[in-house]
Amino acid sequence: MKPLLACLFLLSTFGTSAAYTAEDGGPKAFNAVVALHSAGKFTAAEKPARAVVAARTKELGAEAEDTLRARLLLGKILQDEGKNTQAEPLLRELLPSITRVLGAEHRETLLCRSTLCDALSEQGKHAEAEKELRTLIPLEAKVFGPENNRTL
């Protein structure tokens, strides 16, 4: 399903807030946050994303794969909102766990690293971002292929 159609479906199902569904942290709540994020509704996605993270952390534990994915989505939402000073520590804290649980070459681990680079760069921390990118870009080329949009 295309992101806009998914967003419309989820919004028609859950309403415009999606916050009330987020407290259970289940797949419907997570997908509603994904739909809001995909539609560029970053501010609207932040509160339910935080609720999903809290619910999944409580129910599944901080290092469960579903919790890690929710934390990554929150970090991405914060970075996309321009809240890079909030995204950076969240992503720095997440990176060791997501690497350990999913592996260094997993696409979500790579997304965590690239989102951290974006957050660093947006704060003017270009040397730190460059250092991370020097190791990240060859790894992304290996995982996604040299002709993939992520590695061009």
TORKOL-4160 file (C-alpha; in steps of 0.2 Angstrom, whole numbers, padded with zeros to 4 digits, m for minus):
152
<pt num="1" X="0000" Y="0000" Z="0000"/>
<pt num="2" X="0007" Y="0017" Z="m0004"/>
<pt num="3" X="0011" Y="0028" Z="0011"/>
<pt num="4" X="m0003" Y="0041" Z="0007"/>
<pt num="5" X="m0016" Y="0027" Z="0005"/>
<pt num="6" X="m0009" Y="0019" Z="0021"/>
<pt num="7" X="m0010" Y="0035" Z="0030"/>
<pt num="8" X="m0028" Y="0038" Z="0025"/>
<pt num="9" X="m0033" Y="0021" Z="0029"/>
<pt num="10" X="m0025" Y="0022" Z="0047"/>
<pt num="11" X="m0032" Y="0039" Z="0050"/>
<pt num="12" X="m0049" Y="0034" Z="0045"/>
<pt num="13" X="m0047" Y="0019" Z="0057"/>
<pt num="14" X="m0039" Y="0027" Z="0072"/>
<pt num="15" X="m0045" Y="0045" Z="0070"/>
<pt num="16" X="m0033" Y="0060" Z="0067"/>
<pt num="17" X="m0024" Y="0059" Z="0084"/>
<pt num="18" X="m0018" Y="0040" Z="0085"/>
<pt num="19" X="m0013" Y="0044" Z="0102"/>
<pt num="20" X="m0026" Y="0034" Z="0110"/>
<pt num="21" X="m0021" Y="0019" Z="0101"/>
<pt num="22" X="m0002" Y="0021" Z="0106"/>
<pt num="23" X="m0004" Y="0016" Z="0124"/>
<pt num="24" X="m0005" Y="m0002" Z="0120"/>
<pt num="25" X="0011" Y="m0001" Z="0109"/>
<pt num="26" X="0004" Y="m0014" Z="0097"/>
<pt num="27" X="0006" Y="m0016" Z="0079"/>
<pt num="28" X="m0009" Y="m0005" Z="0074"/>
<pt num="29" X="m0002" Y="0009" Z="0085"/>
<pt num="30" X="0015" Y="0007" Z="0078"/>
<pt num="31" X="0008" Y="0007" Z="0060"/>
<pt num="32" X="m0002" Y="0022" Z="0064"/>
<pt num="33" X="0014" Y="0032" Z="0069"/>
<pt num="34" X="0023" Y="0025" Z="0053"/>
<pt num="35" X="0008" Y="0032" Z="0043"/>
<pt num="36" X="0009" Y="0049" Z="0051"/>
<pt num="37" X="0028" Y="0050" Z="0049"/>
<pt num="38" X="0027" Y="0044" Z="0030"/>
<pt num="39" X="0014" Y="0058" Z="0027"/>
<pt num="40" X="0026" Y="0071" Z="0034"/>
<pt num="41" X="0015" Y="0074" Z="0050"/>
<pt num="42" X="0031" Y="0073" Z="0061"/>
<pt num="43" X="0024" Y="0084" Z="0075"/>
<pt num="44" X="0008" Y="0073" Z="0076"/>
<pt num="45" X="0018" Y="0057" Z="0076"/>
<pt num="46" X="0029" Y="0062" Z="0090"/>
<pt num="47" X="0017" Y="0060" Z="0105"/>
<pt num="48" X="0010" Y="0043" Z="0099"/>
<pt num="49" X="0028" Y="0037" Z="0095"/>
<pt num="50" X="0034" Y="0041" Z="0113"/>
<pt num="51" X="0019" Y="0032" Z="0120"/>
<pt num="52" X="0023" Y="0016" Z="0109"/>
<pt num="53" X="0041" Y="0017" Z="0115"/>
<pt num="54" X="0035" Y="0018" Z="0133"/>
<pt num="55" X="0022" Y="0004" Z="0131"/>
<pt num="56" X="0034" Y="m0008" Z="0122"/>
<pt num="57" X="0048" Y="m0005" Z="0134"/>
<pt num="58" X="0037" Y="m0009" Z="0148"/>
<pt num="59" X="0029" Y="m0024" Z="0140"/>
<pt num="60" X="0043" Y="m0031" Z="0130"/>
<pt num="61" X="0059" Y="m0024" Z="0137"/>
<pt num="62" X="0071" Y="m0011" Z="0131"/>
<pt num="63" X="0081" Y="m0022" Z="0119"/>
<pt num="64" X="0066" Y="m0032" Z="0111"/>
<pt num="65" X="0067" Y="m0030" Z="0092"/>
<pt num="66" X="0050" Y="m0021" Z="0092"/>
<pt num="67" X="0055" Y="m0009" Z="0105"/>
<pt num="68" X="0071" Y="m0005" Z="0096"/>
<pt num="69" X="0061" Y="m0002" Z="0080"/>
<pt num="70" X="0049" Y="0010" Z="0090"/>
<pt num="71" X="0064" Y="0019" Z="0097"/>
<pt num="72" X="0072" Y="0021" Z="0080"/>
<pt num="73" X="0056" Y="0028" Z="0073"/>
<pt num="74" X="0055" Y="0041" Z="0087"/>
<pt num="75" X="0073" Y="0046" Z="0084"/>
<pt num="76" X="0069" Y="0048" Z="0065"/>
<pt num="77" X="0053" Y="0058" Z="0069"/>
<pt num="78" X="0063" Y="0069" Z="0081"/>
<pt num="79" X="0077" Y="0072" Z="0067"/>
<pt num="80" X="0064" Y="0075" Z="0054"/>
<pt num="81" X="0056" Y="0088" Z="0065"/>
<pt num="82" X="0072" Y="0097" Z="0067"/>
<pt num="83" X="0074" Y="0092" Z="0085"/>
<pt num="84" X="0091" Y="0086" Z="0082"/>
<pt num="85" X="0097" Y="0090" Z="0100"/>
<pt num="86" X="0084" Y="0077" Z="0106"/>
<pt num="87" X="0087" Y="0065" Z="0092"/>
<pt num="88" X="0106" Y="0064" Z="0095"/>
<pt num="89" X="0106" Y="0057" Z="0113"/>
<pt num="90" X="0092" Y="0045" Z="0109"/>
<pt num="91" X="0101" Y="0038" Z="0093"/>
<pt num="92" X="0117" Y="0037" Z="0102"/>
<pt num="93" X="0109" Y="0027" Z="0116"/>
<pt num="94" X="0100" Y="0016" Z="0104"/>
<pt num="95" X="0115" Y="0012" Z="0092"/>
<pt num="96" X="0124" Y="m0001" Z="0103"/>
<pt num="97" X="0108" Y="m0010" Z="0107"/>
<pt num="98" X="0102" Y="m0011" Z="0089"/>
<pt num="99" X="0119" Y="m0016" Z="0083"/>
<pt num="100" X="0120" Y="m0030" Z="0096"/>
<pt num="101" X="0102" Y="m0036" Z="0093"/>
<pt num="102" X="0100" Y="m0034" Z="0074"/>
<pt num="103" X="0118" Y="m0034" Z="0069"/>
<pt num="104" X="0130" Y="m0021" Z="0061"/>
<pt num="105" X="0124" Y="m0024" Z="0043"/>
<pt num="106" X="0105" Y="m0024" Z="0047"/>
<pt num="107" X="0096" Y="m0011" Z="0037"/>
<pt num="108" X="0088" Y="m0003" Z="0053"/>
<pt num="109" X="0105" Y="m0002" Z="0061"/>
<pt num="110" X="0112" Y="0007" Z="0046"/>
<pt num="111" X="0096" Y="0018" Z="0046"/>
<pt num="112" X="0100" Y="0022" Z="0065"/>
<pt num="113" X="0118" Y="0027" Z="0060"/>
<pt num="114" X="0113" Y="0038" Z="0045"/>
<pt num="115" X="0100" Y="0047" Z="0055"/>
<pt num="116" X="0113" Y="0050" Z="0069"/>
<pt num="117" X="0124" Y="0057" Z="0055"/>
<pt num="118" X="0110" Y="0069" Z="0049"/>
<pt num="119" X="0106" Y="0074" Z="0067"/>
<pt num="120" X="0125" Y="0078" Z="0070"/>
<pt num="121" X="0127" Y="0087" Z="0053"/>
<pt num="122" X="0111" Y="0098" Z="0057"/>
<pt num="123" X="0119" Y="0104" Z="0073"/>
<pt num="124" X="0135" Y="0109" Z="0064"/>
<pt num="125" X="0144" Y="0094" Z="0071"/>
<pt num="126" X="0152" Y="0090" Z="0054"/>
<pt num="127" X="0168" Y="0082" Z="0059"/>
<pt num="128" X="0158" Y="0069" Z="0070"/>
<pt num="129" X="0146" Y="0066" Z="0056"/>
<pt num="130" X="0160" Y="0064" Z="0043"/>
<pt num="131" X="0169" Y="0052" Z="0054"/>
<pt num="132" X="0154" Y="0041" Z="0055"/>
<pt num="133" X="0150" Y="0043" Z="0037"/>
<pt num="134" X="0167" Y="0037" Z="0032"/>
<pt num="135" X="0163" Y="0020" Z="0040"/>
<pt num="136" X="0145" Y="0020" Z="0036"/>
<pt num="137" X="0145" Y="0023" Z="0017"/>
<pt num="138" X="0156" Y="0008" Z="0012"/>
<pt num="139" X="0145" Y="m0003" Z="0023"/>
<pt num="140" X="0129" Y="0003" Z="0015"/>
<pt num="141" X="0137" Y="0000" Z="m0002"/>
<pt num="142" X="0141" Y="m0018" Z="0003"/>
<pt num="143" X="0123" Y="m0021" Z="0010"/>
<pt num="144" X="0112" Y="m0011" Z="m0002"/>
<pt num="145" X="0124" Y="m0011" Z="m0018"/>
<pt num="146" X="0134" Y="0003" Z="m0025"/>
<pt num="147" X="0119" Y="0008" Z="m0037"/>
<pt num="148" X="0106" Y="0010" Z="m0023"/>
<pt num="149" X="0100" Y="0027" Z="m0019"/>
<pt num="150" X="0107" Y="0026" Z="m0001"/>
<pt num="151" X="0124" Y="0024" Z="m0007"/>
<pt num="152" X="0125" Y="0036" Z="m0022"/>
